[in-house]
Amino acid sequence: TTVGRSCDLRNGVRGEEGVVLGDECFVGEHAVLAAGVKIYPFKTVETGAVINSSIVWESRGSRSLFGRVGVSGLANVDITPELAARVAMAYGTSLKKDSTVIISRDSSRSARMLKRAMMAGLNASGVNVHDLEVASVPVTRFATSRPEIAGGITLRLMAGDPQSCVIRFFDTQGRDLTEDAQRKIERLFIREDFRRVFPSEIGDIDYPPRAMEQYTAALEATVDVSLIQDAKFKLVVDYAYGSSAFSMPNVLAKLGADVLGVNPYTATLGALNYDPERHAQEVAALVKASGAHVGAVLDPDAEHLTLIDDSGHILTNEEALLSLLAMVSGHLLGDTVAVPVTVTQHAESIAREHGVQVRRTKLSASALMDAASEPGVGFSGGVDGGFILPGFLHAFDAAANLVKVLELLARSGERLSTIVSRLPRTHIVHEAVVTPWEQKGMVMRSLVEMSKDREVQLIDGVKVKHEGGWALAVPDPEEPVTHAWAASASDADAKTLAKEHARRIRQ
């Protein structure tokens, strides 16, 4: 192995025959550089990564293929057409020959280019492709949940980073792929153990008709249409240049709603510049000016919903979750609701009024989806504007959530502002503490030992009960960071508790 100037090689690094490392490269512990690999200058190879091909344009050599939401990175730098084709071949190899996979994208050029590469990779491994072209994430999940479909893929820009894109995989139920399935794909990808079929077995490409109509029909069937029609709602809906603009106008028209649609066309430039706060403020101004009952912002992927009440107040994610919890608890298809460990304790008191139990889950979206698919769970909600109504789809769907909010408001006969005004005040503070990867386990162990005299929950990270509140520490799965949350009776107390917890983590 040839090592350039000022390189940093950590313990247990293995470089095989013919490896060349450029100047000022960092190679983490126990990383493996396969024969003939060239690492260009100033690159980072993560701890435990296995590198089989040269790192030239990529920004780093990753330890794992999958991140928190899927395979992500800078478009045409980390996520190249070559990588997309190889990932698709690994995924196709993990499925049976002649299986069928649903694939979709957003309106960006990056996603269009990479989707074509993935379709070629799937076909090469003997897998058929049903191409939805431009479609929202919930429509893709819904199409994937059909019995004859073996899985789903969608390619989209990363939220908040228009230079990066993400490849997301779904299982036969339309939920995010399990960690076991991800590891299987990763093993095949690293070994380059791809199935190559004979020319007669190469997969087909098909364009399924009426996927959107099937989705909208199923969505309408989950609510009482006549009840919503009688309420004669007036709405302001911001589609944020996303593909939900294709399906939502039809649904809302059948519900008899008077709708002012904002940004109702799919545009790459608009989606690139999406700023949820700015969009919400624009909708709030329109709600006040038009006297609408409800305002809503659907993010470009149509998974997360921001609500604005009739007074023009933009609901925080916590307020939106508690409002939905208060409304849905009386009309639940089950006796349990699932929320993450970071949600305020007021969730229990709201649910208890309706005789409903609260089940705490891990913070990840996949944990919420798993909880939503269990019998008896009638609602599952996160703290980022994502809510799951298992009666329709076991995943986040902003369009379905908006339609459900209309039905619940029609049932209660109350305005959204009235429901929000009754909610208890919440005081939760978040801090992030830089923590080296190798120290994370020790930090969690130490926090458990330091809290022996208090009640401790280990659902996700370490949650310690305090007088009038709680503190929670969770290691970040992708960054060398530990997150600390604290809740108390006032903002000042919550800040003090969060700072104390952060200090312990730093120590």
Phi, psi and omega in degrees: 000133177262123184248127181282186184290141173057034176280151180241101179254121183273180186302133171079013178290138179240118176248123183272184185304132172082008178284137176235124177253126177287179181296146172055043173268149175246126179238117184288172184303138172058023173286150180239124178251113186289165185305135174079002182285138176244125178253115183289162185302152173067022180266159177243131173248121187289159178304129176078005181288147174247112186255114181258343181228156185299144176258101184251296182267333183301151181280337182198162172261111188278147177290325180226152181287317184267138173254206183296321184249347182156207177268113187228160178165182180294130181296132178067009174239294174276314180260093181262165175301326179296314179296318180301318180295320180291320177297318179296322178293321177296317179295316179298323179294329180285346178259166177288152176298142180072017172288168178237133182239136174275139177223143179211175180208171169268192188273004185283154179293323181301311182296321180297314180297312184289328179297320180296321177295320181291323178298320177296318179296319178295315179299321181296333179266010175084026181248136177278152182236130168257111187266115177275355185059232180278119180207152179286165180298313179299322178296320178296315179299317181298316180294326180291333184284359177291147189301326186277357184263133184269344181174178182216153177223139170225142180243129186211162172291148176288137178299126178081001180216089185292348177277345184249154176227165183224139174255118182249139182245141179237149177273188185293344177267358183085005179271166177299147182299141179289163180297325179298315179294322178297317181296324179297315178297318182297319179298313180297322181293314183293319180283346187056040182267068186268146174278126176244121187264165175292157181307326181288345183256002180300138186292161178262163172243131182228155178242096187296131179280153171061025176298320180294318180295321179296320179296311183294323179296317179294324179294317179297326183291345182272352182233164177274096187298316184296325179296317179291321178300319181295331182286340178050060182289148173245124187234153165241119183238125176257115182276356176052037177064016183269174184281357174294343177295343178283324188257325188295320181303322178296316182296310183294327177296319180290339179273001176071023182274145174269108192245132168257108182271130180245139182050052188270036178221151182277114182222127183299315184298319179296316180295326178297323184262018183297125177232105187304323182294315181295317179298318181296320180295322178295318179293320179300319178296320179291324178298313180294320182290326185262351182069034182286157178283321185215145169241149182213141171242120175261127181293164185305331179273356179061033178254328186243140188241132171249125183257145175235127183279178187292346177271358182089008179279128177277118181288133171292164180301324179293317179296319180298317180296313181293324178297312179297322179297317180294322183281319189280336185300328179280349182227051189266138173272068184146182182240013185221142169241148182245129177222155180291167182293341183276352182286143181305154179293345179298339178302319179296316183293323178295316181292322183297328179300331181256011179070030183248143179268153176247129177249126181274140181233175172292170185284335188293151178297324181295327178293321177294320179294319178298318179295320182294335182274356179279146180297141178094342180272117184257352180199142179219128185221140178260185182255018181236022180085009178259125181230147182238127174248097188301339178297341181245306185211137181276045182199169180296136178207103184295322181296314179297322179295319180296316179297321179293321177301318179298317180296317182293321176295321178296320179294318185282334183071011181255162174273154182298324180298326178295317180294318180295322182296336181273352184289144176289152179286139178245145181227093181235132181238141181240138174226149177242132183240125178295127183222119178302147183308315187289347182265349190298316180298318180295322179300313181297317179299315182297320180297321178297315181295322181288344184249026183302327184273004180238165177286129184237135173248137182240038179293312176212115186070211181236116179249122184246127178281134175238170179295117179077012180180200180203162175229141185227134174239126181227125177288138179287134183285345185241335184243155176283065187220146169245130180268136177239124174246149175216139177234141179206188185285342179214164179299320181297315179295320180296319179296317180299315181294318180296318180294322178296316180295318178297322179296319178298318181296317179297320179298000000 
